[in-house]
Amino acid sequence: MAKRSTPKKQQANSQSSRRYKDFRNKAQKRLLNLASISICPKCKEAKLAHAVCHNCGEYNGRKVLDMEKQVDKITKVKA
């Protein structure tokens, strides 16, 4: 590993916090743009845009997932 030089003077606290705030703001903007969240028009729950709603199973006004069928599979226990 390369050796790092020793700072000649102490850095001001405002300079350190300014650098950290800039990094934090850029990271927050990246995370917000990563996943766009929309509201399901039927059940009014938050969901990912352009994806099936996991609460009601609808996408673009059509029933895509049968939520009752999935619940039956989970609750049945084969002994």
Phi and psi in degrees as GROMACS dihedral restraints (atoms count N, CA, C in turn):
[ dihedral_restraints ]
;  ai    aj    ak    al  type     phi  dphi    fc
    3     4     5     6     1   -77.1    20    10
    4     5     6     7     1   142.5    20    10
    6     7     8     9     1   -80.6    20    10
    7     8     9    10     1   144.9    20    10
    9    10    11    12     1  -101.6    20    10
   10    11    12    13     1   146.4    20    10
   12    13    14    15     1   -75.2    20    10
   13    14    15    16     1   152.6    20    10
   15    16    17    18     1   -84.9    20    10
   16    17    18    19     1   134.1    20    10
   18    19    20    21     1   -65.3    20    10
   19    20    21    22     1   139.7    20    10
   21    22    23    24     1   -79.8    20    10
   22    23    24    25     1   -32.1    20    10
   24    25    26    27     1  -131.4    20    10
   25    26    27    28     1   155.4    20    10
   27    28    29    30     1   -72.4    20    10
   28    29    30    31     1   138.3    20    10
   30    31    32    33     1   -85.7    20    10
   31    32    33    34     1   141.1    20    10
   33    34    35    36     1   -67.9    20    10
   34    35    36    37     1   148.9    20    10
   36    37    38    39     1   -64.1    20    10
   37    38    39    40     1   -34.9    20    10
   39    40    41    42     1   -64.8    20    10
   40    41    42    43     1   -36.2    20    10
   42    43    44    45     1   -66.8    20    10
   43    44    45    46     1   -41.1    20    10
   45    46    47    48     1   -65.2    20    10
   46    47    48    49     1   -45.1    20    10
   48    49    50    51     1   -69.1    20    10
   49    50    51    52     1   -33.2    20    10
   51    52    53    54     1   -64.7    20    10
   52    53    54    55     1   -42.1    20    10
   54    55    56    57     1   -64.8    20    10
   55    56    57    58     1   -41.3    20    10
   57    58    59    60     1   -66.5    20    10
   58    59    60    61     1   -42.8    20    10
   60    61    62    63     1   -62.4    20    10
   61    62    63    64     1   -40.0    20    10
   63    64    65    66     1   -63.0    20    10
   64    65    66    67     1   -43.7    20    10
   66    67    68    69     1   -62.7    20    10
   67    68    69    70     1   -43.7    20    10
   69    70    71    72     1   -63.6    20    10
   70    71    72    73     1   -43.6    20    10
   72    73    74    75     1   -64.2    20    10
   73    74    75    76     1   -41.1    20    10
   75    76    77    78     1   -65.6    20    10
   76    77    78    79     1   -40.2    20    10
   78    79    80    81     1   -65.5    20    10
   79    80    81    82     1   -39.9    20    10
   81    82    83    84     1   -65.0    20    10
   82    83    84    85     1   -40.6    20    10
   84    85    86    87     1   -63.4    20    10
   85    86    87    88     1   -41.0    20    10
   87    88    89    90     1   -62.7    20    10
   88    89    90    91     1   -42.5    20    10
   90    91    92    93     1   -68.4    20    10
   91    92    93    94     1   -37.3    20    10
   93    94    95    96     1   -65.9    20    10
   94    95    96    97     1   -37.2    20    10
   96    97    98    99     1   -79.5    20    10
   97    98    99   100     1   -14.1    20    10
   99   100   101   102     1   -69.4    20    10
  100   101   102   103     1   -47.1    20    10
  102   103   104   105     1  -125.1    20    10
  103   104   105   106     1   117.2    20    10
  105   106   107   108     1   -92.3    20    10
  106   107   108   109     1   125.5    20    10
  108   109   110   111     1  -105.7    20    10
  109   110   111   112     1   134.7    20    10
  111   112   113   114     1  -126.4    20    10
  112   113   114   115     1   177.0    20    10
  114   115   116   117     1  -109.4    20    10
  115   116   117   118     1   134.1    20    10
  117   118   119   120     1   -68.9    20    10
  118   119   120   121     1   128.1    20    10
  120   121   122   123     1   -69.0    20    10
  121   122   123   124     1   -23.0    20    10
  123   124   125   126     1   -86.2    20    10
  124   125   126   127     1   -54.3    20    10
  126   127   128   129     1  -101.2    20    10
  127   128   129   130     1    -4.6    20    10
  129   130   131   132     1    62.0    20    10
  130   131   132   133     1    27.2    20    10
  132   133   134   135     1   -97.2    20    10
  133   134   135   136     1   155.3    20    10
  135   136   137   138     1   -73.8    20    10
  136   137   138   139     1   137.7    20    10
  138   139   140   141     1  -147.2    20    10
  139   140   141   142     1   165.0    20    10
  141   142   143   144     1   -72.0    20    10
  142   143   144   145     1   142.2    20    10
  144   145   146   147     1   -66.8    20    10
  145   146   147   148     1   143.4    20    10
  147   148   149   150     1    60.4    20    10
  148   149   150   151     1    38.1    20    10
  150   151   152   153     1  -143.1    20    10
  151   152   153   154     1   161.6    20    10
  153   154   155   156     1   -71.0    20    10
  154   155   156   157     1   139.5    20    10
  156   157   158   159     1   -73.3    20    10
  157   158   159   160     1   127.0    20    10
  159   160   161   162     1   -79.9    20    10
  160   161   162   163     1   -10.2    20    10
  162   163   164   165     1   -86.6    20    10
  163   164   165   166     1   -48.4    20    10
  165   166   167   168     1  -110.2    20    10
  166   167   168   169     1   -16.6    20    10
  168   169   170   171     1    82.8    20    10
  169   170   171   172     1    20.9    20    10
  171   172   173   174     1  -106.3    20    10
  172   173   174   175     1   149.2    20    10
  174   175   176   177     1  -142.5    20    10
  175   176   177   178     1   124.8    20    10
  177   178   179   180     1    57.8    20    10
  178   179   180   181     1    37.5    20    10
  180   181   182   183     1    82.5    20    10
  181   182   183   184     1     3.2    20    10
  183   184   185   186     1  -117.9    20    10
  184   185   186   187     1   149.1    20    10
  186   187   188   189     1   -80.1    20    10
  187   188   189   190     1   113.6    20    10
  189   190   191   192     1  -103.1    20    10
  190   191   192   193     1   -45.4    20    10
  192   193   194   195     1  -107.7    20    10
  193   194   195   196     1   137.1    20    10
  195   196   197   198     1   -92.3    20    10
  196   197   198   199     1   100.7    20    10
  198   199   200   201     1   -68.7    20    10
  199   200   201   202     1   -31.6    20    10
  201   202   203   204     1   -66.4    20    10
  202   203   204   205     1   -37.7    20    10
  204   205   206   207     1   -64.8    20    10
  205   206   207   208     1   -41.9    20    10
  207   208   209   210     1   -67.1    20    10
  208   209   210   211     1   -36.2    20    10
  210   211   212   213     1   -65.8    20    10
  211   212   213   214     1   -39.6    20    10
  213   214   215   216     1   -62.3    20    10
  214   215   216   217     1   -40.2    20    10
  216   217   218   219     1   -64.1    20    10
  217   218   219   220     1   -39.7    20    10
  219   220   221   222     1   -72.2    20    10
  220   221   222   223     1   -39.2    20    10
  222   223   224   225     1   -79.3    20    10
  223   224   225   226     1   -25.2    20    10
  225   226   227   228     1   -73.6    20    10
  226   227   228   229     1   133.1    20    10
  228   229   230   231     1  -118.7    20    10
  229   230   231   232     1   122.6    20    10
  231   232   233   234     1   -85.2    20    10
  232   233   234   235     1   122.3    20    10
